[in-house]
Structure formats: C-alpha cells, structure tokens
C-alpha cells in the first residue's frame, strides 16, 4: 500500500494584510517595511517587547523578503494563513 501526503500539495495565496499563525500559536501580519520588503510583523498579544507592531528587522519573524513569493517560499512550512477580521477600536 502506498501512502500519499496530500497536505503538501495545498498552496495558500499570501498577500499584504493576511494574518498567519505558526505551529506554536504565534501570530503575524504580512506587511511591507520602510525598505519595501515583505515581512511577518509580530501581532501576538503575548509579546512583551517594547517595539510592538514594529517592522524593524529585529522585531519581525525571520528575515524580510523582496517579494511575496520569496516570503511564501521561505516560511510556508512553518506559517499558515488563518481567517481574520479587522476590528477598529476606540
């Protein structure tokens, strides 16, 4: 009997503004930094950093990438898109 892993064939379409979650439950938002590179900005509510919602290289997950395709190829194995809704507060 042959076992085929069909989960590897599923591709997600990532775009700016998408919310991602990794296997450990950390959450990130796909954004562009001041250098126009794409990065995973930490939006986890458990973040204790003083630089919350920052796109500085030391405050994002991984390294910034030149394109969305490069970002996807570098991080799709650990990060997955999750349903999200933007709620603007007071």
N, C-alpha and C positions, 0 to 999 in steps of 0.2 A: 504494500500500500504506500502511496506517495502523499505526503502532506504538503500543501501549498499555503504559504502565508500570504493572504490577500490584503492584509493591512498595509504591507509595504507598497502596494500599488496605488493606494489612495493619496491623491495630491490635494493640498489645500491652496487656495489662492490668497496670498497675503497682500495687503495694501496699507497705506498710511492710515492710522486711526484704528487698526484692528487690535483687539486685546488678545494676548497669548498667555498660556499658562504652562509651566513646566511640570515634570513628574513629581516635584517636591511641593507643588502648590504655589510657587512664586508667580506673580502676575506682572506683565509688561505690556506697554503700549508701543506700537510701531510708529516712530516719529523720525523727522529729519533734524539733525543738529545744525549749528551755525555754519558748518562746513559743507552742508547739503548732503551729508552721508546719512544713511539709514541706520537706526539703532533701536535697541529694545530698552526703552526707558522704564525704570522700576516704578510701578504704581502699587506695590504691595503695601497694605495698611500696617503691616508689622515692621516696616522699615524704621530704623532708629537713627538713620543718617540725618545730618543737618541739611543736606542738599537734596531734599525730597523733590521729585519731579524735575530733575536736572538732566541735561543731555551732555554734561561734561564726560569725557572719556572714562574717568574713574567712577562715575556714578551710574553707568549703564551696564547691562548684562552683555558680556562678550566685547567684541571689537566692532566699531562702526563699519558699515559696508558701503561701497559705491553705488549699488543698485539693490532693488527689492529682490531680484533673482539671486544675487550673491548672498543676501541676508537669509533667504529661504534655504539655499543650499547649505549654508553654514550651520543653521540652527533647527531645521525641521525635525531632526532626530530627537531633540530634547523638548522642543516647544510646539504647542498645538493651539490653533485658533479656538476661542470659546465664544459663545453667544454673549453679547453685551449690549447695554443700553446706556447712553449718556444722559445723566440726570444733573441738571444745573441747579445748584443750591442757592441759598440766600446770600 
